[in-house]
Amino acid sequence: MESYSRISSKELSQRKLEEYHKMAKVVQWGRKNPVKFCELFFGIKLIDYQSYCFMKTWPVQYALWAECRGAGKDTLAAAYFMTRLLLIPDYSLYISSNAYAQSVESFNKLRDIALKRIPNFKTATDIFAREVDRTGSNSETGFLQAPTCRFRLFNNSKMEALSSNLETIRGKRGAVWFNETAWKTKEELAVVENFANVDSSFSTSTKKNEYIEPPKMPLQLLYTSSVGDVTYPFFDKYKTFYKKMLAGNSNYFCFDINAYDVLYHSTIDGEPIKSHLSEDKIKKDIEEDPDNADVELFNKFRKGGGSNAVVTMDELIRNSVVRKPLLYNDTGKKKFILCYDPARNFDGSVLSIFEVINDKQVGYKLKLVNVVSMIDQNSKNKTPLPMPAQIDIIRDLMIKYNGERAAEWENIEFYIDAGAGGGGISAVADQLMLDWTDKFGGKHRGIIDPEHKQYETARKKYPNAVPIVHLIDPQGYKKIIYDAISKMVKLNLIEFTNYDNGKNYIMLENKEGGFETVELTSEEQLALTQMNIAKLQLSYMCRYDTPNGGVTYELAKDKKGHDDHAYTMAMGGYALAVLRRSDLLKPVESSNNYSSILSMARRPSIAKNH
């Protein structure tokens, strides 16, 4: 006679044991063949160079991917970590980028692949999404967005996007995906790298071990980025990882792929495929900005200005935020400073626009909101537009930034380079004195520098011209304006933008503490790209001492090209210095009167020396 005993909650039935055994076999097979696992279970087909990078990264503890823009490093990293999280239980992974918005963007890439939201992955499955634990979550998918982007799987593995505030993230433990690492400082890396200092196999027990536990996967550090400046730690890590890999150290892997590798050598299962990068686009980027193309497309680290730099890239990044450009006076009450370096034949012609901010804590500061490069796109060598066309653009921008329902031109001040080569006086200032009619038939007053010696008689002939122009002699005041921009940036008084060139969107924080994708118009993309060029040029501008005791300012010795963007940045720094100095000298009763401060900000020292 046979008796049957009910199985307790701690015991497993034979059927359950068989299911777990099959599951264990699948997991073990996946750990040995992670690329095949990713293809079979997630439906993601990788390009061969991605499969190589994936497989070489899998067994090492320290890996670095130096990939050009468009190589798909975020997509590859998402597929890689989906596989790793699903096959390794109790695995903690953190995403660390320069800004929290960038970490959120990387998090969203993995989430969108898991939820089958990316059309390019036609065969993607939802297997990973079904493994996300929704218990106790206010999210239908289990992917939490606010206040912190994170999720947890049923095997107790988890992923979280880290804040850029170092003080709030200390003490965590887990693997780390450093994304956009090229501009991370030593301090930022040091704090987060400590997450992986613990041996994942270490454990203690009050009982004597009855069996031997298998070794656990070590906590991995993965650094992914396009390249940046040699003064940042990413360059040193690139060299170290590459040397150790060549020396045969199996704990390191360094991967480098540029735009031509992707363009000419993309294959799947050994069969050539059409690259997702375009040869025309690559050539266009090289023509428009060869220096930036070297960095973004061909993984050539830039040297910057070195110890002679007027403003370091570190200082510029510290003062950069993710935001849209401002293409007009959206309230009609904001104040702006326009800085113009004109050119017609051999140089660039650039107009930079700064918003004036009256901060209660620090006083006056500037926010770079737009940069306009007046290039004739139809010319072979991309020379500046004819001066009448440039004047038309300037007048249009004056209307936009002065704003509606405002007196002419109460909301703007105009700084112009008065060098003879660019025609700042004859071709620009002379023309702007005249009253004019816009394309809609509206009549507008001209503008004039009331203190320049060449306009001594013109002030009487053109009494209707508004005195908002400041003509600056580049020869006599180059040192002054570059000293000013250096000081203003070091004091965190000028705000720049943070933008990945080529993207048609940015990530902005919403009221709930999460982030949302904001689409950019083509005009906004162009403005942000030009502002990036201005930052880059400014980081290349160097101060050199001459043998006779003088000082010269020019681009770093190994850099070729124009310095017009950097010069307009310096003009903005000088305008801010003048404004802050006038603010200190103003009467107490007019502390909030911007117009009275501007009237005091006339440059008597400059006017006397013209």
Secondary structure, DSSP 8 states (H G I E B T S, - for coil): --------TTS--HHHHHHHHHHHHHHHHHHH-HHHHHHHHH-----HHHHHHHHHHTT-SEEEEEE-TTS-HHHHHHHHHHHHHHHSTT-EEEEE-SSHHHHHHHHHHHHHHHTT--TT-TT--SHHHHTB--TT-SSSSS-B-SSS-EEEBTTS-EEEE--S-GGGTTT--SEEEEESGGG--HHHHHHHHGGG-S-TT----SS--SS---------EEEEE---BTTSHHHHHHHHHHHHHHTT-TTEEEEEE-HHHHHHH-EETTEE---SS-HHHHHHHHHH-HHHHHHHTT---B-TTGGGBSS-HHHHHHTEE------S-SSS--EEEEEEE--SSSS--EEEEEEEEEETTTEEEEEEEEEEE-B-TTSTT--B--HHHHHHHHHHHHHHHH-TT--TTTTEEEEEE--TTTTIIIIIIHHHTS-EE-TTS-EE--B--TT-GGGTTHHHH-TTSBS-EEEE-HHHHHHHHHHHHHHHHHTT-EEEE---TT-SEEEEE-TTS-EEEEE--HHHHHHHHHHHHHHHHHHHEEEEE-TTS-EEEEE-TT--S--HHHHHHHHHHHHHHHHHHHHHHS-GGGTT-HHHHHHHT--HHHHHH-
